[in-house]
Amino acid sequence: MLDFDFSFLLEVLVGGLLSGVMYSLVAIGFVLIYKTSGVLNFAQGAQLLFAALTFVSLVERGLPFALALIVTFGIMVALGLLIERTVLRPLVNQAPITLFMATLGLSYVIEGAAQLLWGTQVHALTLGISDDPIEFHGILISQFDLFAALVAGALVLLLSLFFRYTRVGLSFRAVADDTFAALAVGLRLPSIWATVWATAGLIALTAGLLWGARLGVQFSLSLVVLKALPVLVLGGFDSILGAIVGGLLIGASEKLAEVYLGPFVGGGIESWFAYVVALGFLLVKPAGLFGTKLVERA
């Protein structure tokens, strides 16, 4: 009888869940935009890249870490507001495919601007957190993965509290639930959209720094956004809770699959297993675990 290492299973599972929290953070950027405007913001990955590249370039040019962080945050908020004013607002009430293509084109514009401003070279980004593992009850956990998950989890919690208990957050939820009813009671959609896009800039900054520190700041960093798509399929495109749960499920499943199924198929399945899970899930529950089910009259 083969021995089963339960502690190793827990170690793999914890590592996957920690990665899943970072996937959730990227996915929430999608959810915020989609809930309020119906736009699937494919430029989220380019925003993430632009934030990481701007920050590391400022640090390399001599700005202190804290000042570079503040300046980059201001730039990302301004970028979010600029996108809302110049792209989203003129295209209000257009077909979803039109809005999607606009954000797809916008992603290339942002990447091109980043290249013109900061160049194309790869940068190493250090946040001062070691990647050496620590032992917790016999389970080895990466210090950086733990730090990244705590930062991402804290931001997710703050955003959840903000949108649940603040006046702006309540306005956001009203627009997400029923746009016409929100307009009827006097809510100003442009102001709400601007706030949401600015918040998406903050999420892009946080995710950009965490993923940039893990993978290096390079133009392929924008492809991290593709890992958010299976998360959205599982959780639902309009649910913050779904983004969190979906991220955890995707992170855990791909790590477990790589370790326990990979040896039987030659390995390397971590990069695509999430899409297999998402495709299978679409066939069973197209709206996701927490997404709003679309009901159409025949």
N, C-alpha and C positions, 0 to 999 in steps of 0.2 A: 504493500500500500504506500502510495506516495505521500510524503510529508507536505502539509500545506502551511506556508509561512503566513500566519494571520497578521503579524506585525508589519510584514512587507506590504500586504494588501492595504492596510491602513495608511502606510506611508505613501503609496501610490495614490490612494483615494484623496488624502489630504493635499498632496501636491496638485492634483487635478482640480480640487475645489478652490484652492488659492488662485490658480490660473483662471478659473471660472469667474471669480469676482472681478478680475480685470476685463474679461470679456463683457461682463454685465455693464461695466462702466461705459465702454464704447457703445453698447447697445442702447443705453439710456439716452445718449445723445440723439440717436435716431428717434426714439419714442417721443421725446419732448417736442421735436419738430413735427412729427407725423400726427400727434394727437391734436395739436392746435391748428395746423394748416393743411394737413393731408399730404404733405410733401415727404417723400422718401429721400432724405438728404444724402445723396451719394458723395457729396463733398466733405463729409465728416472725416474721412481718412486723410484728405489733403489738409484739412484744418489741423488735424493731429500732427501731421508731418511739419506743417508750417510752425506750429507752436514749439515743437522740440528743436527744430533747426534754428529758430530765432533765439531761443533761450541759450542753447549751447554756443552759438556764434557770439552772443553778447558776453558770455562768460569768458570765452577765449580772447575777446578783445579787451579784457581787463575789468569788466563790471563785477562788483561783488555779487555773490550768489543771491542774496535777498533782493538787491536792487534789480538784478536781471529778471528775477521772478516777477517782481511788481511791474516792471516795464513790459514784459511779455504778456502778463495778464491784461494790462491795459490795451495792448495791441490786439489781443484775441477778442476782447469785448468790442473794440472798435471794428474789427473785421466782421464779427457777427452782426453788428448793427448795419454795417455797409451792405452786407449780403441781403439782409432783410429789406433795406430801402431800395437797392438797385435791382435786385433779382426777384424776390418774392412778391413785393407789393405790386409791381407792374404786371405780374402774371396771375394775380388773384382771379379765381373762378375759371382758370384754364383747365384743360383736361389733365388728369394725373400723369399721363405719359409725357406731356409737354413740360410739366414741372420737374419730372424725373430727369429728362434730357437736359433741362437747364442746369440742374445741380451736377449732372455728369460733366457737362462742359465747364462748369464753374470749378470742378475739381482740378481740371487741367490748367485752368487759368491760375489757380492758387499755387499749384506745383511749379508752373513757369515763373511766377513772381518770386517764389522761394529760391529758385535757381538763379534768377537775375540778382537778387539781393545778397545771397549767401554762398553761391557756388554749388558745385555738385559733389564735392569730396565727402567722404564718410567721416563722421565725428564720433569719438567716444564720449559718452555722457556718464558722469559719476555723481551719484547722489550721497556718497559717503556711507553707504550701507554695504557691508560685506555679503558675498554670496555663499560664504561657508555655512555648512549645515549646523543646526543645533539639535540636541537630543531632548525629546520630551516623552517620557514614559516608554523609552525604547524606540521611538519613531523619529527619524531624521527629517528635519524641516529646513528648507533653505531660508536663511535670514532675510534675503532680499524678497523672496516670494511672500514671506510673512509680512514684511513691512509694506510691500505693494498692496497686498490684500487688505491690510488695516487702513491704509490711506484711501484706497478705492471704496472700502466698506463705509468709512467715516463720511466720505463725500456723498455716497448713495443715501446714507441715513439723513444727513443734513438736507439734501434735496427733497427727500420724502417729507421731512418735517416742514420744510419751507413751503412746499406746494400743498400741504394739508392744513396748516394752521395760520399762514399769513394771508393778508388781504389779496396780495398779488397772486399767491398760490390758489386761493379760492376762485379768483377771476380766471386763472388758467384752467382750473377744473371745469368751470362753467362753460368756457369756450369749447373745451374738449367734449363735454357732454352734449351741448346743443348750441351751435354757433348762432343760429337765428334768435333763439331765446336770449342769449347773452347780449346780442345787439339790441334787442327789444328793451332790456332793462338798463341800457346806457353804457355798457362796457365798450371800451375803445380797443378794437382789434389791433390796430397798428402798434399801440403801446405794449399790448400783451405779446404780440409777435416779436417785438424788439427785445423784450425781456427774455423771452425763451431763446432767441438766437444768441443773445449775450451769455446766457447760461450754458448754451451749447459750446460757446467759446471757452468757458471755464472748464468744462468737461474735456474738451479737446486738449487743453493745456495739461491737465492732470494726467490724462491717458498718454499723451505724447511724452511726458517726462518719464513715466513708469515704463512704457514700452521702449522708449529710446535708451534708457539705462539698461534694459535687458537685451535688446537686439542691436544696439548701436543706432545712431541717427543717420539714416540713409534714405534714399527715395523709395525703397521698397517698404519702408515703414508704413506708408499709406495703405498698403495691402492688408494691414491688421484689421481694417474695417470689414474685410470679407468674412472674418471669423465672427463678426456680430450678426451676420445674416442667418446662420443656423440658430443662433440664440433667439432672434426675433421670431423665427418660424415656430420654435417650440413654445415660447412664452406668449406670443401675440405682439403684433406691431404697435398696439396702442395701450400697452400695459407696462407700467414701471415695475410692478411686482413680477410680471411675466419675464421682464428682462433680467431680473435678479435670479429667479428660479431657473430660467433657461440657461443663463450663463453657468450656473453651478452644475446643471445636468450635462451641458456640453463639455465643460472642463473635466468633469469626473469621467464621463464616458470615453472621451478620446484618450485619456491617460491609461485607463483600464484596458481599453482595446489595444493600445500599442504594446503594453506589457504582456497581456495574456492571450491576445489573438495574433499579434504581430509575428511571433516566431513561426506560426503555421502558414503565413502567407508571404514570408520574406521580409517583414518589417516595413517601417515607413508609412504605416497607415494613419498615424496621428494627424497628418496634414489634411486627409480627406475623409476620415471617418465621420466627422461632425456633419458633413453634407449628406452622407448616407442616412444618418439618423434623421436629419431634417426632411429628406425626401420621403422616407417612410412615414414620418409624422404627418406630412402634408396629405398623404393618402387617407389617413385615419381621422385627423382633426385639423382641417385647413386653417381654422381661425386661431389655432394655438391653445395653450392651456388656459390663458386668461384673456385672450383677445375677444373683441366684440364680434359676434357672429353676424355676417351680412345676410339679411333676409330680403329677397327680391320677389315681387309679385309676378307670377307667370303671366 
